Amino acid sequence: MKNIITSFACIVLFLLITVRSFSQMAEHKTVEITGNTPWIIGNDEPEALQRAIEDVKNDWYKVFGHPPVLLSEPPKDWKGVVIYLGMNGPVKQLVKKDFPGPESFSLSIQQDNGGRAAIVATGADMRGSIYAAYALSEEILGVDPWYYGVDRDP
């Protein structure tokens, strides 16, 4: 009898995990970025975050072959995807939730105030925003954070 209960519990757990996986897949959003996708960055980002953004700019160059388009606000006539990066400036208007704690970050796809698709990379604080910048490089650009150590360019 104990084996039957254990087997039943395992099956129920498997089904719960499967249903949750399918519900997460339904929420998955995709956007297409190009080398011309503009980055929106506040003018008053802290120096440490600016250094992380500089690293991501270098990764962008390695992937697309030219530096990113950096702006302080999205162009009015731009209809494509926009990338918001940092912790100050326009990105603050897009953060609609509280972060669970210090050093936490968010990398999400949502609509900006102009109705455009936006990739938003920000954090609860400076360190969280730095993590978000590097997550953008790894998850969106596909750049291995240790590419220089494994001798494999992006």
Secondary structure as GFF3:
##gff-version 3
##sequence-region A 1 154
A	DSSP	alpha_helix	2	26	.	.	.	ID=ss1
A	DSSP	beta_strand	38	41	.	.	.	ID=ss2
A	DSSP	alpha_helix	47	64	.	.	.	ID=ss3
A	DSSP	beta_strand	69	71	.	.	.	ID=ss4
A	DSSP	beta_strand	82	85	.	.	.	ID=ss5
A	DSSP	alpha_helix	91	94	.	.	.	ID=ss6
A	DSSP	beta_strand	105	111	.	.	.	ID=ss7
A	DSSP	beta_strand	117	123	.	.	.	ID=ss8
A	DSSP	alpha_helix	126	135	.	.	.	ID=ss9
A	DSSP	pi_helix	136	140	.	.	.	ID=ss10
###
